[in-house]
Amino acid sequence: GMALCTLLCSHLTTAALAVLIGASVWAGLLFPPLPPRSTDPDVAALKDAFAAQIAATAGLTISGVGELKRDRDTAGWSLLADHFGSNPNTPYMFTVLPFLGFALPSPIMHVRQRDAVVLLARRPPSAEYFSFTTFAAWTPRRGVVFGSLADSVNHLSLNASASGLFAHIVTSNRRTYSLVERALVASGLPAAAINLVVIPAHLHAEWTQFETVLRLFRFANQTEGSLYLRSHHPLLYLSASHADEAALPPRGYSERRRPGSADERGLASAFEAHGLAALAAVGAAFGRLQRGEAAEATAFAPLMIRGLDCLANRTECLGDCPDAAYFGPHISADSDAIPLLRLSSDAALHLVTMVNHRAANASVYASIAVLRPADRAAKTLSKGRMAVRATPLGFTSFDWPAAGAFVTWAFTRNPQHCARLEAA
């Protein structure tokens, strides 16, 4: 492996969730949540028209109203933002509803077998990348699961109208989806602007709590991006009173290989030469390696995680984003343990050499995020029970100083190292 991409990982304990939910219930009783109207007039008008259509539809009622909200702007839940191994380069939003219908807004929600959750929104302003991913977040028996249910709906696959309006529906019921689709079209939204995420029907039996997360990366206009983060796009919980239990077929994941996919295998020899040259340059800057000292090399390998597989295997799924690839050091296909990288002293330095996948047209962007273990004394992580915390250390391919095929970064806690390398 030749790159390190970000992990969106979660390790929220059941106890932490219980405390947060309890506080949310009490706060909701004291201060009932009132979702504000969307600041986007077209989205607000679509919501009004859709609500009127649902009111006239036999078999469905609106029983909850929420919004699309930034994680750090969500009361209570903002305290857990760093419990995700999140990318510090990327804002996160999620859909929220009042917990139990009256408590403070919560991103995790139970969706009953015949019900649906519908987000009405506008396509985010121009950005390098965005994606909506729906997860099975938590179950009473298993605790935190955080496994994706299907492909992400991203900037390349989002269905939207010519003006950018769209609906994002989460349900498992065929009849409910048909009724919602009909109401949306009658509200003026084209059928081609509807996006569907199918909940595998068996997850309802475990009283699974679901969560939909929006990741946004690098707005072309940050002012427009900041307005979008606080635009209050509406989320509607629809309760079904019909008796039809026919399930939609699960969608799973699409094939990643494409005829035009970039093939980086031809870069192997040049990449090896670049790594040796980078090592020699650093060695020369510090007067090392001339006396035959060895530098230990650690290859990055893929971390193979897919939500539906993790759900089937009863492991934690790390908040996998199906349209991303994950790599890291000391990952072995035949071992659950991942030994952690450590700087042995203030004199130590780690040199990371990577392929610039964006320059090779193999990815929209690449990023490095430095995560730490939840237990600071831990020496390994578990692939199936990965307990990590976010740090502010992260950068992306847009931060790299050159647009060549390869890049190299040094990681150190010694500022004298940085000064010496910059002067070399």
Disulfide bonds with the S-S distance in Angstrom:
none
